[in-house]
Amino acid sequence: MTMIFKSRLTFVLGLFLLTGLLFSCDDNLEDEPTDTNPPPTNENLVVEGIPVPLSEIQDSYGHISSFQNVSQWGPYNSHDPAVIKEGEYFYSFGTDVAYGQALTRVGIQVRRSKDLVAWEFRGWATNGRPQQGVNYIRQNGGVPFENVWAPYIIKIGEEFRLYYSQASPVLKLSAIGLLTSDNIEGPWEEKGLVVTSNTNIPMTNAIDPAVVVDKDGKHWMYYGSAFDGLYVMELDAATGLAKTNNDKGFRIIQRGFTGNSINGNIEAPEVIYNEATGFYYMFLSYDWLESKYNIRVGRSTSPTGPFLDFNGLDMNGEQDNVPMIVAPYKFQDHEGWQGVAHNAVFREGDQFYIAHQGRPSADSHYMIKHVRKLYWTEDGWPVASPQRFANLPTKDIQEEDLVGTWEQIILGYRVVPGYADEQFLPDLQVSADLTLNADGTIGSEAGNVWTYEKPWLTLNYGNGTFIDKVYVDNEYDWEKSKETIIYTGLNNEGTAIWAKKK
């Protein structure tokens, strides 16, 4: 369906794309005849970073946010992560941004970690913006943003393929390009533009790429932000570029209505295949990146869809979809986290993880890398840990360990009338105390009961009105700086339930 924009919606969506990531950098938007940043070179740009361990990770980092302190960035200034395991390290590639700083260095930020906790800043993948993306925007009358957005990394054979987004203040004037290397730390070589968008083309914005290789060996790219939803297109497996020249693919996801208009605030698709369930899973982000940014998921038996939500609805329809598995949240003893989306989903062996930015509500311009375990419900839906991964040894949790008071968060979603208004509210989902009694009851209501069959805890409210089946694990309590027990899962309506034991 064609989007019909009200004047207010047009303004807000324009503001969304125009400002992009400018909250953290001072971009020069004057139309200069030459590029102010040099093109990528064969220089392998590495900063010898200092891994930041769990005990030193803070919610704010203003004192080290400048480019003079890049060696200490570690998990900080981390935005739009793409994660891959190579050798003994996990590598994370991300948008180049810096809290409160003008961009005196441009490229794609690179970090690495052995344990997904202590991150080392490694520098930039490119020396400046990739020239082919810059040229496309200039040749179409635009001025490219000074930073490079939303990369994606994949290894095909012995070749690393690093996709990037180059955008501009002109609505939809954007490009996704490809860099390749035989080394995860570069140097990188430009191979071409994969897909482009323009104001005059009825399609989504050509940013936020992600790639999956399907069961048959075909390569598919997913991309898009705002406008006409999220798209998929086939790639040439040999080159990583579009299989068909000038192909834009086709839409497979859109978002429901707000008022009388399609809500365009949807972006950052990423698809994985889980052979244990037989489904392809689409992870995507709703809403504004600084406030109520949240992660939804759907699944399909085909990489090209249709992707269905928890209720069996086609996610290319005209409604918002569930489950929402990560959303702005607030446990006790903390001001809360917002902007928790634009995710990477990756695995090591049978364990899946999800990484995303997190913005502390005390100052939502800080960007800190969050990594969480993913668990799978018995009917094949992914759910995320309520606490960030801390690489703790797994413990055998007994029924008596669950007795006591918990902080529980129900990941609801408040729809605020008016597209513009809702984007500037973090919509923090706040924890409330919940007591599991030794006699199997919950709180003071005799009709609410719980049972435990490792690792699943079942919470039954109102004699089956709501049934929450949640996975129990041990994790680090970041708000209280100690180990705790957590649970995560979905209720019978597809609403995510998070909790940690007090």
SVG drawing of the C-alpha trace seen along z (x, -y; Angstrom):
<svg xmlns="http://www.w3.org/2000/svg" viewBox="-9 -25 58 56">
<polyline fill="none" stroke="black" stroke-width="0.4" points="0.0,0.0 1.3,-3.5 2.1,-5.6 0.0,-8.7 1.9,-11.1 0.2,-13.8 2.2,-17.0 3.3,-16.3 4.4,-12.7 6.3,-14.0 8.2,-16.4 9.0,-13.8 10.1,-11.2 12.2,-13.7 13.7,-14.7 14.4,-11.1 16.5,-10.6 18.0,-14.1 19.4,-13.9 20.3,-10.2 23.2,-9.9 24.1,-13.6 23.3,-13.7 26.9,-12.6 28.8,-14.4 29.1,-17.8 28.7,-17.1 29.5,-19.6 26.6,-19.5 27.8,-22.2 27.9,-21.1 31.6,-21.0 33.0,-20.1 35.4,-17.5 35.2,-14.9 36.6,-16.1 37.5,-12.5 40.1,-10.5 38.9,-7.2 39.8,-3.9 43.4,-2.8 45.4,0.3 46.5,-1.0 45.4,1.4 44.1,-1.1 44.5,0.4 44.4,-1.3 45.9,0.9 42.9,0.7 42.6,1.6 40.0,4.3 37.5,3.0 36.5,5.8 33.1,6.3 34.2,4.7 35.0,1.4 32.1,1.0 30.1,-2.0 26.8,-3.6 28.6,-6.9 32.0,-7.5 32.1,-11.2 35.6,-11.5 37.0,-9.1 34.6,-9.9 37.0,-12.0 39.2,-10.8 42.3,-11.3 41.0,-8.4 40.0,-5.9 42.1,-3.2 39.7,-3.1 36.5,-3.1 36.0,0.7 32.2,1.2 31.6,-2.6 30.4,-4.7 29.1,-1.4 26.1,-1.7 24.5,0.6 26.7,3.6 27.4,6.5 29.2,9.4 31.2,12.3 33.5,14.9 36.9,15.3 39.6,17.4 39.6,16.7 37.9,13.4 34.4,12.0 34.6,8.9 32.1,6.2 31.7,3.6 29.6,0.5 28.6,-3.0 31.2,-5.6 29.9,-7.9 31.3,-9.5 29.5,-10.9 29.6,-14.7 32.4,-14.8 32.8,-16.2 34.0,-13.4 37.7,-14.0 38.1,-10.5 35.7,-8.7 35.3,-5.1 33.6,-1.9 34.5,-1.3 36.0,2.2 36.1,3.9 37.0,7.4 36.5,9.6 37.3,13.1 34.4,13.4 31.7,10.9 32.3,8.9 35.8,7.2 35.9,5.3 39.0,3.9 38.7,1.0 40.7,1.9 40.3,-1.3 38.5,-1.8 38.0,0.6 38.3,-2.3 40.3,-5.5 37.3,-7.7 34.1,-7.0 34.0,-4.4 34.2,-6.5 31.6,-4.7 28.8,-5.4 29.9,-9.1 30.0,-9.4 26.5,-8.0 25.0,-10.6 27.0,-13.5 26.1,-12.4 22.4,-12.6 22.6,-16.1 23.1,-15.3 25.8,-15.7 26.7,-12.5 26.7,-12.4 30.2,-12.6 29.8,-9.2 29.3,-5.7 26.2,-3.8 25.1,-0.3 27.7,2.1 27.2,5.9 30.0,8.5 29.9,12.1 32.5,14.6 32.1,16.5 34.7,19.1 38.0,17.3 36.6,13.9 35.2,11.4 32.4,9.2 31.7,6.0 28.6,4.2 28.1,0.5 25.5,-2.2 26.1,-5.7 23.2,-8.2 22.4,-11.8 20.0,-14.5 18.0,-14.1 15.2,-11.7 16.0,-8.2 19.2,-9.3 21.3,-6.4 23.5,-3.5 24.6,-0.1 28.1,0.8 30.5,3.8 34.0,4.0 36.0,7.2 39.2,8.5 41.0,11.8 41.7,10.6 39.1,9.7 41.2,6.6 41.6,5.5 42.8,3.9 39.4,3.6 38.8,3.1 35.7,1.5 33.8,3.9 30.7,1.9 27.3,0.7 24.7,3.4 21.5,1.4 20.7,-2.3 17.6,-4.4 16.4,-7.8 13.7,-10.2 11.9,-9.5 11.9,-5.7 9.0,-4.1 10.9,-1.9 12.5,-1.8 15.8,-3.6 18.9,-1.7 20.6,-1.4 20.9,1.3 22.0,4.3 22.1,7.9 22.8,11.1 21.9,14.8 22.9,17.9 19.9,20.2 19.7,23.9 20.1,24.1 23.2,21.9 21.4,18.9 22.5,15.5 19.8,12.9 20.2,9.4 17.7,7.7 17.7,3.9 15.6,0.9 14.6,-1.9 11.3,-3.9 9.2,-4.6 8.0,-1.4 9.1,1.2 11.9,3.7 13.1,5.4 14.8,8.6 16.9,9.1 19.0,12.0 22.7,11.6 25.3,13.2 26.9,15.7 30.2,15.4 30.5,11.6 28.3,10.5 26.7,7.9 23.1,7.9 22.3,11.0 20.4,8.8 21.6,5.3 19.5,2.5 17.4,4.9 15.8,3.4 14.2,6.7 10.7,6.6 9.0,5.8 8.5,8.5 7.8,6.5 5.9,3.3 4.4,1.8 0.9,1.1 -1.0,-2.2 -0.6,-5.2 -3.7,-7.4 -4.5,-7.2 -0.9,-6.5 1.4,-3.6 4.0,-3.9 7.4,-4.2 9.5,-3.9 10.8,-0.4 14.3,0.6 17.4,2.8 16.3,6.3 18.5,9.3 17.7,12.9 19.2,16.0 18.4,19.7 18.0,22.1 18.3,25.7 17.0,26.9 13.6,25.4 13.6,25.3 12.7,21.6 14.3,18.4 14.0,15.7 13.6,12.0 14.7,9.6 13.9,5.9 13.7,2.6 10.7,0.4 10.7,-3.3 13.3,-6.1 16.8,-5.1 17.2,-7.3 14.0,-6.6 11.6,-3.6 13.7,-1.6 12.7,2.0 13.3,5.4 10.6,7.5 10.9,11.0 9.0,13.1 9.7,16.4 9.3,18.2 10.1,21.5 11.5,19.5 14.2,16.8 11.9,14.7 8.9,15.0 6.1,14.6 7.4,14.0 4.7,14.6 4.4,13.2 3.4,15.0 -0.2,14.8 0.4,16.2 -0.1,12.8 1.9,11.9 4.4,9.2 3.9,7.6 0.4,6.7 -1.1,3.6 -0.6,4.2 2.2,4.0 3.6,7.5 4.7,9.5 6.7,10.8 8.8,7.8 11.8,9.5 13.9,6.4 12.5,3.0 13.4,0.1 13.4,1.3 14.0,0.2 15.0,2.4 15.2,1.0 18.4,-0.9 18.9,-2.2 17.4,-5.0 16.7,-2.5 17.9,-1.7 16.3,-3.0 17.2,-2.9 17.9,0.9 17.6,2.0 19.4,2.3 20.6,5.7 23.1,8.3 22.2,12.0 25.0,14.5 26.0,17.8 28.8,19.9 28.0,23.6 24.4,24.0 24.3,20.8 22.8,17.8 23.4,14.2 21.9,10.8 23.9,7.6 22.5,4.0 23.2,0.5 21.9,-0.6 21.3,-4.2 21.1,-5.0 18.1,-7.1 20.3,-9.4 21.8,-10.6 20.4,-8.9 23.3,-10.1 25.6,-7.5 25.9,-4.4 27.1,-1.2 27.3,2.3 24.9,4.8 25.2,8.5 22.5,10.9 21.9,14.6 19.1,15.8 17.0,18.8 14.4,20.7 10.9,21.5 9.5,25.0 7.5,23.9 10.5,22.2 10.5,18.5 13.7,16.7 13.7,14.8 16.4,12.6 18.0,12.5 16.9,9.5 20.6,9.1 23.6,8.5 25.9,11.4 28.8,11.7 30.3,15.1 29.5,16.6 29.7,20.4 26.3,22.1 24.8,23.3 22.4,26.1 19.4,24.1 17.1,26.0 13.4,25.4 14.2,24.0 16.5,21.5 13.5,19.8 11.6,19.2 11.7,15.5 11.1,12.1 11.8,11.2 11.8,8.0 9.6,8.8 9.2,6.7 6.3,7.3 7.6,6.0 4.4,4.2 4.1,1.4 2.3,-1.9 0.8,-3.3 0.6,-7.1 -1.8,-8.9 0.3,-11.0 3.3,-9.6 5.5,-12.5 4.8,-12.3 5.5,-8.7 9.0,-8.8 10.3,-11.1 9.0,-9.0 11.3,-6.1 8.3,-4.1 10.4,-2.4 8.9,0.9 9.4,0.8 9.9,3.8 7.5,4.8 8.1,7.1 6.8,10.7 7.0,13.3 7.3,17.1 6.2,18.8 7.6,22.2 4.1,23.7 4.0,23.1 1.7,20.1 2.5,16.6 2.1,13.7 -1.0,13.6 -3.4,15.0 -4.1,18.7 -5.3,19.0 -1.8,18.0 0.7,20.9 4.1,21.8 5.8,25.0 9.4,25.8 10.8,28.4 14.3,27.5 15.0,25.2 11.4,24.1 9.4,22.2 5.7,22.0 3.7,19.1 -0.1,19.7 -2.3,16.7 -6.0,16.8 -6.4,20.5 -4.9,20.3 -5.9,16.8 -2.2,16.0 0.4,18.6 4.1,17.5 6.5,20.2 10.0,18.8 13.6,20.1 15.6,20.0 19.4,19.3 22.0,17.6 23.5,14.2 25.1,11.1 22.9,8.4 24.3,5.3 22.2,3.0 23.4,4.5 26.9,5.7 26.4,9.3 25.4,12.7 21.7,13.5 19.0,15.9 17.0,14.6 14.2,15.8 12.8,14.9 10.0,16.2 6.7,15.5 3.2,15.6 0.3,17.2 -0.3,13.9 3.2,13.6 4.3,10.9 7.9,11.2 8.4,11.6 11.7,10.7 12.8,11.1 15.7,11.3 15.8,12.6 16.3,10.0"/>
</svg>
